[in-house]
Amino acid sequence: MTVTLARLQSVPEQIEEAPPSGHTRRKEPRFAASFEARLENARGDAADVLLAEVSLHGCRVQCAESWIRTGSFISIGIADAAKLQAIVRWVRDDSVGMEFLRAIPDERTEWHDLMDASY
């Protein structure tokens, strides 16, 4: 059996220009916060952390727990309310960025109150 392979052609690489100063890739606003929260994973590891920023789709916390790794699934809660499920997107120094698996629902008023307070 004979197969003819397509010939690959060189395409000039396109270089993207840097976004204008102050522009980010985020489509929604982030709100500064300073509020205690609790992280937990499925193995039972838990930590009290400081919630530093929050948006409808994610948050940043300050903590230095060694069990928190990029790509891991965790739950995060504030006060005594039910926790939100999230995935850790990045860990840098004592900061952890996470994306919620679902946007914060309207009925989760404790989270919306944090964003409205905008410390």
N, CA and C atoms as a LAMMPS dump frame, in Angstrom:
ITEM: TIMESTEP
0
ITEM: NUMBER OF ATOMS
357
ITEM: BOX BOUNDS ff ff ff
-5.0000000000000000e+02 5.0000000000000000e+02
-5.0000000000000000e+02 5.0000000000000000e+02
-5.0000000000000000e+02 5.0000000000000000e+02
ITEM: ATOMS id mol type element x y z
1 1 1 N 0.843 -1.172 0
2 1 2 C 0 0 0
3 1 3 C 0.888 1.236 0
4 2 1 N 0.594 2.138 -0.881
5 2 2 C 1.362 3.367 -0.998
6 2 3 C 0.498 4.537 -0.561
7 3 1 N 1.06 5.386 0.292
8 3 2 C 0.325 6.539 0.791
9 3 3 C 1.114 7.785 0.443
10 4 1 N 0.455 8.768 -0.115
11 4 2 C 1.092 10.031 -0.437
12 4 3 C 0.936 10.971 0.749
13 5 1 N 2.046 11.48 1.222
14 5 2 C 2.015 12.41 2.347
15 5 3 C 1.968 13.841 1.841
16 6 1 N 1.184 14.628 2.53
17 6 2 C 1.104 16.043 2.166
18 6 3 C 2.422 16.714 2.494
19 7 1 N 2.806 17.656 1.694
20 7 2 C 4.042 18.385 1.924
21 7 3 C 3.762 19.57 2.836
22 8 1 N 4.499 19.661 3.922
23 8 2 C 4.335 20.76 4.857
24 8 3 C 5.057 21.984 4.341
25 9 1 N 4.416 23.109 4.461
26 9 2 C 5.027 24.357 4.03
27 9 3 C 5.325 25.216 5.234
28 10 1 N 6.378 25.944 5.146
29 10 2 C 6.761 26.842 6.224
30 10 3 C 5.846 28.063 6.22
31 11 1 N 5.32 28.381 7.392
32 11 2 C 4.461 29.548 7.539
33 11 3 C 5.175 30.516 8.469
34 12 1 N 5.294 31.778 8.079
35 12 2 C 5.973 32.728 8.95
36 12 3 C 5.267 32.833 10.3
37 13 1 N 6.058 32.855 11.339
38 13 2 C 5.518 32.938 12.695
39 13 3 C 4.966 34.329 12.943
40 14 1 N 3.746 34.373 13.479
41 14 2 C 3.143 35.653 13.801
42 14 3 C 3.447 35.982 15.248
43 15 1 N 3.901 37.178 15.471
44 15 2 C 4.228 37.617 16.815
45 15 3 C 3.113 38.524 17.296
46 16 1 N 2.547 38.125 18.447
47 16 2 C 1.475 38.942 19.005
48 16 3 C 2.072 40.126 19.743
49 17 1 N 1.436 41.26 19.547
50 17 2 C 1.883 42.44 20.265
51 17 3 C 1.395 42.376 21.698
52 18 1 N 2.154 42.97 22.586
53 18 2 C 1.749 43.008 23.991
54 18 3 C 0.491 43.857 24.121
55 19 1 N -0.41 43.461 25.048
56 19 2 C -1.622 44.266 25.23
57 19 3 C -1.28 45.642 25.751
58 20 1 N -2.146 46.615 25.534
59 20 2 C -1.886 47.965 26.033
60 20 3 C -1.672 47.947 27.543
61 21 1 N -0.927 48.896 28.03
62 21 2 C -0.624 48.975 29.453
63 21 3 C -1.9 48.96 30.275
64 22 1 N -1.895 48.13 31.332
65 22 2 C -3.049 48.044 32.209
66 22 3 C -4.111 47.07 31.74
67 23 1 N -3.954 46.523 30.545
68 23 2 C -4.936 45.591 30.007
69 23 3 C -4.6 44.17 30.46
70 24 1 N -5.613 43.421 30.874
71 24 2 C -5.406 42.026 31.242
72 24 3 C -6.313 41.149 30.396
73 25 1 N -6.094 39.843 30.48
74 25 2 C -6.909 38.902 29.726
75 25 3 C -8.241 38.649 30.411
76 26 1 N -8.402 39.098 31.611
77 26 2 C -9.608 38.816 32.384
78 26 3 C -10.822 39.516 31.774
79 27 1 N -11.933 38.791 31.767
80 27 2 C -13.158 39.331 31.198
81 27 3 C -14.069 39.896 32.271
82 28 1 N -13.708 39.722 33.504
83 28 2 C -14.553 40.188 34.596
84 28 3 C -13.69 40.857 35.658
85 29 1 N -14.277 41.72 36.43
86 29 2 C -13.489 42.412 37.46
87 29 3 C -13.131 41.499 38.627
88 30 1 N -11.978 41.774 39.22
89 30 2 C -11.569 41.11 40.451
90 30 3 C -11.73 42.12 41.569
91 31 1 N -12.083 41.619 42.732
92 31 2 C -12.304 42.487 43.875
93 31 3 C -11.341 42.116 44.989
94 32 1 N -10.682 43.128 45.54
95 32 2 C -9.785 42.901 46.664
96 32 3 C -10.611 42.478 47.866
97 33 1 N -10.044 41.587 48.651
98 33 2 C -10.724 41.107 49.851
99 33 3 C -9.688 40.888 50.936
100 34 1 N -10.146 40.779 52.121
101 34 2 C -9.299 40.422 53.252
102 34 3 C -10.201 39.693 54.224
103 35 1 N -10.368 38.393 53.946
104 35 2 C -11.367 37.622 54.666
105 35 3 C -10.848 36.208 54.882
106 36 1 N -11.144 35.638 56.035
107 36 2 C -10.706 34.275 56.318
108 36 3 C -11.553 33.279 55.547
109 37 1 N -10.893 32.245 55.048
110 37 2 C -11.574 31.18 54.317
111 37 3 C -10.945 29.843 54.722
112 38 1 N -11.583 28.773 54.314
113 38 2 C -11.076 27.44 54.637
114 38 3 C -10.993 26.619 53.365
115 39 1 N -9.805 26.03 53.137
116 39 2 C -9.59 25.143 51.995
117 39 3 C -9.583 23.704 52.485
118 40 1 N -10.094 22.802 51.658
119 40 2 C -10.051 21.37 51.951
120 40 3 C -9.893 20.606 50.653
121 41 1 N -9.263 19.428 50.744
122 41 2 C -9.205 18.551 49.583
123 41 3 C -9.861 17.219 49.926
124 42 1 N -9.957 16.339 48.958
125 42 2 C -10.646 15.066 49.15
126 42 3 C -9.911 14.14 50.11
127 43 1 N -8.62 14.339 50.317
128 43 2 C -7.844 13.481 51.233
129 43 3 C -7.993 13.922 52.68
130 44 1 N -8.683 15.016 52.905
131 44 2 C -8.88 15.484 54.265
132 44 3 C -7.913 16.555 54.714
133 45 1 N -7.002 16.977 53.836
134 45 2 C -6.111 18.087 54.177
135 45 3 C -6.947 19.355 54.238
136 46 1 N -6.647 20.211 55.196
137 46 2 C -7.415 21.456 55.351
138 46 3 C -6.48 22.566 55.818
139 47 1 N -6.853 23.802 55.499
140 47 2 C -6.051 24.956 55.908
141 47 3 C -6.931 26.188 56.002
142 48 1 N -6.666 27 57.005
143 48 2 C -7.282 28.318 57.101
144 48 3 C -6.403 29.264 56.306
145 49 1 N -7.014 30.046 55.415
146 49 2 C -6.271 30.918 54.505
147 49 3 C -6.879 32.31 54.532
148 50 1 N -6.181 33.249 53.928
149 50 2 C -6.689 34.606 53.775
150 50 3 C -7.118 34.795 52.328
151 51 1 N -8.394 35.06 52.116
152 51 2 C -8.917 35.34 50.794
153 51 3 C -8.481 36.751 50.419
154 52 1 N -7.699 36.877 49.338
155 52 2 C -7.122 38.166 48.968
156 52 3 C -7.831 38.838 47.793
157 53 1 N -8.347 38.048 46.867
158 53 2 C -9.075 38.573 45.709
159 53 3 C -10.173 37.588 45.351
160 54 1 N -11.257 38.102 44.79
161 54 2 C -12.354 37.229 44.38
162 54 3 C -13.038 37.812 43.147
163 55 1 N -13.508 36.914 42.28
164 55 2 C -14.323 37.286 41.126
165 55 3 C -15.395 36.221 40.992
166 56 1 N -16.286 36.365 40.038
167 56 2 C -17.348 35.383 39.862
168 56 3 C -16.821 33.995 39.526
169 57 1 N -15.63 33.925 38.924
170 57 2 C -15.119 32.639 38.446
171 57 3 C -13.861 32.163 39.141
172 58 1 N -13.384 32.867 40.155
173 58 2 C -12.176 32.399 40.821
174 58 3 C -11.756 33.302 41.948
175 59 1 N -10.635 32.942 42.552
176 59 2 C -10.129 33.745 43.66
177 59 3 C -8.632 33.503 43.845
178 60 1 N -8.058 34.353 44.669
179 60 2 C -6.653 34.201 45.07
180 60 3 C -6.625 34.216 46.588
181 61 1 N -5.887 33.267 47.157
182 61 2 C -5.74 33.208 48.605
183 61 3 C -4.263 33.27 48.955
184 62 1 N -3.996 33.643 50.19
185 62 2 C -2.628 33.647 50.69
186 62 3 C -2.488 32.515 51.69
187 63 1 N -1.545 31.638 51.422
188 63 2 C -1.244 30.527 52.321
189 63 3 C 0.064 29.885 51.871
190 64 1 N 0.616 29.05 52.717
191 64 2 C 1.888 28.394 52.394
192 64 3 C 1.8 26.9 52.694
193 65 1 N 0.709 26.271 52.314
194 65 2 C 0.517 24.846 52.561
195 65 3 C 1.185 24.039 51.45
196 66 1 N 1.975 23.049 51.817
197 66 2 C 2.705 22.259 50.824
198 66 3 C 1.811 21.28 50.067
199 67 1 N 0.642 20.954 50.589
200 67 2 C -0.238 19.998 49.917
201 67 3 C -1.042 20.63 48.774
202 68 1 N -1.02 21.945 48.658
203 68 2 C -1.758 22.618 47.584
204 68 3 C -0.884 22.651 46.339
205 69 1 N -1.365 21.999 45.29
206 69 2 C -0.594 21.899 44.058
207 69 3 C -1.441 22.314 42.852
208 70 1 N -0.776 22.842 41.844
209 70 2 C -1.442 23.209 40.603
210 70 3 C -2.16 21.99 40.024
211 71 1 N -3.402 22.177 39.632
212 71 2 C -4.176 21.098 39.04
213 71 3 C -5.012 20.307 40.032
214 72 1 N -4.81 20.545 41.316
215 72 2 C -5.586 19.784 42.301
216 72 3 C -6.956 20.415 42.51
217 73 1 N -7.909 19.567 42.851
218 73 2 C -9.268 20.023 43.127
219 73 3 C -9.416 20.254 44.622
220 74 1 N -10.019 21.369 44.958
221 74 2 C -10.215 21.714 46.366
222 74 3 C -11.594 22.324 46.54
223 75 1 N -11.978 22.483 47.784
224 75 2 C -13.196 23.232 48.086
225 75 3 C -12.779 24.39 48.971
226 76 1 N -13.485 25.501 48.809
227 76 2 C -13.179 26.696 49.585
228 76 3 C -14.486 27.238 50.147
229 77 1 N -14.44 27.606 51.407
230 77 2 C -15.628 28.123 52.039
231 77 3 C -15.334 29.326 52.907
232 78 1 N -16.336 30.152 53.086
233 78 2 C -16.236 31.277 54.008
234 78 3 C -17.405 31.172 54.971
235 79 1 N -17.177 31.621 56.182
236 79 2 C -18.181 31.526 57.244
237 79 3 C -18.595 30.06 57.389
238 80 1 N -19.854 29.831 57.698
239 80 2 C -20.341 28.458 57.87
240 80 3 C -21.122 27.972 56.66
241 81 1 N -21.037 28.694 55.566
242 81 2 C -21.794 28.35 54.362
243 81 3 C -21.141 27.173 53.631
244 82 1 N -21.9 26.57 52.725
245 82 2 C -21.393 25.475 51.908
246 82 3 C -20.189 25.945 51.095
247 83 1 N -19.3 25.026 50.813
248 83 2 C -18.067 25.351 50.092
249 83 3 C -18.291 25.349 48.575
250 84 1 N -17.449 26.12 47.894
251 84 2 C -17.418 26.117 46.437
252 84 3 C -16.309 25.178 45.985
253 85 1 N -16.525 24.485 44.891
254 85 2 C -15.522 23.587 44.323
255 85 3 C -14.648 24.375 43.348
256 86 1 N -13.341 24.093 43.374
257 86 2 C -12.408 24.846 42.532
258 86 3 C -11.241 23.956 42.111
259 87 1 N -10.515 24.424 41.118
260 87 2 C -9.271 23.789 40.7
261 87 3 C -8.151 24.806 40.88
262 88 1 N -7.03 24.358 41.402
263 88 2 C -5.887 25.243 41.605
264 88 3 C -5.228 25.468 40.247
265 89 1 N -5.146 26.715 39.82
266 89 2 C -4.552 27.057 38.532
267 89 3 C -3.076 27.423 38.635
268 90 1 N -2.673 28.003 39.77
269 90 2 C -1.265 28.36 39.948
270 90 3 C -0.951 28.498 41.433
271 91 1 N 0.332 28.277 41.747
272 91 2 C 0.851 28.464 43.101
273 91 3 C 2.158 29.229 42.952
274 92 1 N 2.253 30.38 43.607
275 92 2 C 3.478 31.204 43.565
276 92 3 C 3.748 31.737 44.956
277 93 1 N 4.923 31.431 45.469
278 93 2 C 5.308 31.883 46.807
279 93 3 C 4.194 31.525 47.794
280 94 1 N 3.598 32.518 48.425
281 94 2 C 2.532 32.261 49.399
282 94 3 C 1.149 32.604 48.842
283 95 1 N 0.993 32.581 47.522
284 95 2 C -0.295 32.874 46.896
285 95 3 C -0.751 31.685 46.058
286 96 1 N -2.053 31.481 46.043
287 96 2 C -2.651 30.395 45.266
288 96 3 C -3.826 30.969 44.483
289 97 1 N -3.83 30.749 43.174
290 97 2 C -4.933 31.176 42.331
291 97 3 C -5.783 29.985 41.957
292 98 1 N -7.077 30.132 42.068
293 98 2 C -7.955 29.022 41.728
294 98 3 C -9.145 29.491 40.916
295 99 1 N -9.657 28.57 40.12
296 99 2 C -10.834 28.826 39.295
297 99 3 C -11.973 27.975 39.833
298 100 1 N -13.116 28.596 40.07
299 100 2 C -14.279 27.844 40.525
300 100 3 C -14.771 26.951 39.387
301 101 1 N -15.262 25.77 39.736
302 101 2 C -15.78 24.866 38.705
303 101 3 C -17.056 25.414 38.087
304 102 1 N -17.789 26.201 38.854
305 102 2 C -18.974 26.9 38.356
306 102 3 C -18.934 28.321 38.903
307 103 1 N -19.46 29.249 38.152
308 103 2 C -19.515 30.639 38.626
309 103 3 C -20.281 30.687 39.944
310 104 1 N -19.954 31.663 40.767
311 104 2 C -20.64 31.795 42.053
312 104 3 C -22.128 32.028 41.795
313 105 1 N -22.992 31.142 42.303
314 105 2 C -24.425 31.316 42.085
315 105 3 C -24.957 32.557 42.799
316 106 1 N -26.043 33.114 42.291
317 106 2 C -26.645 34.303 42.884
318 106 3 C -27.044 34.094 44.339
319 107 1 N -27.468 32.882 44.682
320 107 2 C -27.923 32.623 46.043
321 107 3 C -26.787 32.534 47.061
322 108 1 N -25.546 32.513 46.6
323 108 2 C -24.4 32.478 47.515
324 108 3 C -24.061 33.911 47.914
325 109 1 N -24.931 34.504 48.702
326 109 2 C -24.841 35.921 49.053
327 109 3 C -23.577 36.265 49.825
328 110 1 N -23.035 35.324 50.588
329 110 2 C -21.817 35.628 51.346
330 110 3 C -20.656 35.981 50.41
331 111 1 N -20.577 35.32 49.248
332 111 2 C -19.531 35.632 48.269
333 111 3 C -19.83 36.95 47.558
334 112 1 N -21.07 37.16 47.192
335 112 2 C -21.44 38.404 46.514
336 112 3 C -21.277 39.602 47.43
337 113 1 N -21.55 39.406 48.717
338 113 2 C -21.335 40.489 49.681
339 113 3 C -19.855 40.885 49.735
340 114 1 N -18.97 39.882 49.639
341 114 2 C -17.531 40.174 49.623
342 114 3 C -17.165 41.043 48.42
343 115 1 N -17.707 40.683 47.257
344 115 2 C -17.394 41.446 46.049
345 115 3 C -18 42.842 46.122
346 116 1 N -19.176 42.967 46.694
347 116 2 C -19.816 44.278 46.823
348 116 3 C -19.086 45.178 47.803
349 117 1 N -18.486 44.565 48.843
350 117 2 C -17.766 45.351 49.846
351 117 3 C -16.496 45.955 49.259
352 118 1 N -15.856 45.234 48.34
353 118 2 C -14.65 45.691 47.625
354 118 3 C -13.689 46.456 48.521
355 119 1 N -13.011 45.722 49.358
356 119 2 C -12.07 46.274 50.35
357 119 3 C -11.073 47.201 49.735
